[in-house]
Amino acid sequence: MQLKNPAGRIWLWAMAMGLASLSFEIVYRAPALHPGDLQTFLAAAHRLVEGGTLYQRAFVSPPELAVLLLPLTFVAFPLAYGVFLVASGLVLIWGTTRYAAELHLWPGLAALAVVLSPQGWWGLMIGQPDALLVGLILLEVVAVRRQRWALAGAIAPWLLLKPDVTWPVIPVLLAAVWPDRQARTQLGRGIAPSLLAFLLLAGWLLPSWLVRLVRFGGHSGFQPLLSGLPDLLGGQLAGASSHQILVSPVTWVVAVAGVIAMAATFLVARRRTASTSELAEWMLLVPLAIWVATSPYIHAEDALFAAPLALRLVASPKGWHRLPVLMSLLPWVAFPTWGALAAIGSLGVATAGVSLMDQAAGTAGAQVTGTTAGAT
C-alpha cells in the first residue's frame, strides 16, 4: 500500500504538533494532567455497587456508562485506568486502520496521527469515552461502505453513551437508507435488538437520568474548555456555566442553524451520491462534524469526532481539500486550552465534505456527457 505524499505530510504534521502540545502540557500544566473524568465515572459506578444514588456530584452521563464500568470498580484505580486506556486506544486504532485501509491510506500512520493528536491524547488522559466512540464510528463507516447494514445498525445504539455529541447518527443513517428497502430492513434488524439491549442495560435508571438532565442547566457550575460556536460567538472562550450557555439566544440560534445545515447536507448528498452506501457514509461523517461545530455543549476533546471526516478528505486526490483539513487539524495541534478553535475546524471539514460531494458529482456528470458525445 503506497503512502500518498500530501496525506502523509498532513498526518506527520498532526503527530508532531500533537506531541509538541503534550510536551507543553507536561512542562507547564502538569497538575492538570489527571484522569478526572474517569474518576467521576467510576465514582458513579461505585455508588451503584454500594446501592447509593447514581446522579450525584458531576456525573450526568447516561446510566449505561456507569453500568459498563462496573467491572472496573473491583480493581485499584491505576489498573482500572490502564484498562480504560488500552481498551479505548485499541478500538480507536482498530477503527482508524480499517477505514484508512478502505481509503488506501497508510493505516499505521493515520492511527498514530489520530491517537497522538491533542484531542486524541487529551480525551484519553482525562478519561473520556471519545476515543472508544470515534473508533466505533469508524468501524460503522467501514460496515456501511461494505453494505453490512445489520452490523452498522448494531453498532449505532452504543454511540449513545455520549448522546449530546452522537445523537444525529441513528436519524441520519435511517434517512440515508430509507428509500432502499433491503438496506432499510437489514439496518432495522441490527438497530432494534441492539437499541433494546442498550436500554435494558440500565433501564431502571433512565428516569433518574432524565431528571438529572432537566436540572443540569440550572445547577451545574463552570464548564472548562467548551469549544462550540455558541461559546465562541458568546465571547466566553475561557468557559461558562451550563445555565449561561442554555439561556443564551446565541446558543439556540447556532444550534438550530446547525440542525438546518445537517438537513441541507442530506438533501445535497441524496442528489450527489450514486449509491445507498455512499450516501450513508457521507451522512455518518458530515452531520457529525456540523454538530460538533454548532452544539452548545461541546468540549475541546470532542473535536476528535471530526476525525472520520478529516480522514475521508485527506484521501481525496484533489489538492483543494488541504486547507479545510488543516483547519480541522488546527485544534488538534494547538494547545487544548484553545478548544474554541475546534468549532471552526469542524465546520471547515463539514463544508469541505459537501464540496467534495459536489465536485465528485460534477466529474461523474462530465464523464457521462463525454461518453455520450463520443458514442454520438
C-alpha positions, 0 to 999 in steps of 0.5 A, a space after each residue: 500500500 503506497 503512502 500518498 505524499 500530501 496525506 502523509 505530510 498532513 498526518 506527520 504534521 498532526 503527530 508532531 504538533 500533537 506531541 509538541 502540545 503534550 510536551 507543553 502540557 507536561 512542562 507547564 500544566 502538569 497538575 492538570 494532567 489527571 484522569 478526572 473524568 474517569 474518576 467521576 465515572 467510576 465514582 458513579 459506578 461505585 455508588 451503584 455497587 454500594 446501592 447509593 444514588 447514581 446522579 450525584 456530584 458531576 456525573 450526568 452521563 447516561 446510566 449505561 456508562 456507569 453500568 459498563 464500568 462496573 467491572 472496573 470498580 473491583 480493581 485499584 484505580 491505576 489498573 482500572 485506568 490502564 484498562 480504560 486506556 488500552 481498551 479505548 486506544 485499541 478500538 480507536 486504532 482498530 477503527 482508524 486502520 480499517 477505514 484508512 485501509 478502505 481509503 488506501 491510506 497508510 493505516 499505521 500512520 493515520 492511527 498514530 496521527 489520530 491517537 497522538 493528536 491533542 484531542 486524541 491524547 487529551 480525551 484519553 488522559 482525562 478519561 473520556 469515552 471519545 476515543 472508544 466512540 470515534 473508533 466505533 464510528 469508524 468501524 460503522 463507516 467501514 460496515 456501511 461502505 461494505 453494505 453490512 447494514 445489520 452490523 452498522 445498525 448494531 453498532 449505532 445504539 452504543 454511540 449513545 453513551 455520549 448522546 449530546 455529541 452522537 445523537 444525529 447518527 441513528 436519524 441520519 443513517 435511517 434517512 440515508 437508507 430509507 428509500 432502499 428497502 433491503 438496506 432499510 430492513 437489514 439496518 432495522 434488524 441490527 438497530 432494534 435488538 441492539 437499541 433494546 439491549 442498550 436500554 435494558 442495560 440500565 433501564 431502571 435508571 433512565 428516569 433518574 437520568 432524565 431528571 438529572 438532565 432537566 436540572 443540569 442547566 440550572 445547577 451545574 457550575 463552570 464548564 472548562 474548555 467548551 469549544 462550540 460556536 455558541 461559546 465562541 460567538 458568546 465571547 466566553 472562550 475561557 468557559 461558562 456555566 451550563 445555565 449561561 450557555 442554555 439561556 443564551 439566544 446565541 446558543 439556540 440560534 447556532 444550534 438550530 442553524 446547525 440542525 438546518 445545515 445537517 438537513 441541507 447536507 442530506 438533501 445535497 448528498 441524496 442528489 450527489 451520491 450514486 449509491 445507498 452506501 455512499 450516501 450513508 457514509 457521507 451522512 455518518 461523517 458530515 452531520 457529525 462534524 456540523 454538530 460538533 461545530 454548532 452544539 452548545 455543549 461541546 468540549 475541546 476533546 470532542 473535536 476528535 469526532 471530526 476525525 472520520 471526516 478529516 480522514 475521508 478528505 485527506 484521501 481525496 486526490 484533489 489538492 483543494 481539500 488541504 486547507 479545510 483539513 488543516 483547519 480541522 487539524 488546527 485544534 488538534 495541534 494547538 494547545 487544548 486550552 484553545 478548544 474554541 478553535 475546534 468549532 471552526 475546524 469542524 465546520 471547515 471539514 463539514 463544508 469541505 465534505 459537501 464540496 467534495 460531494 459536489 465536485 465528485 458529482 460534477 466529474 461523474 456528470 462530465 464523464 457521462 456527457 463525454 461518453 455520450 458525445 463520443 458514442 454520438 
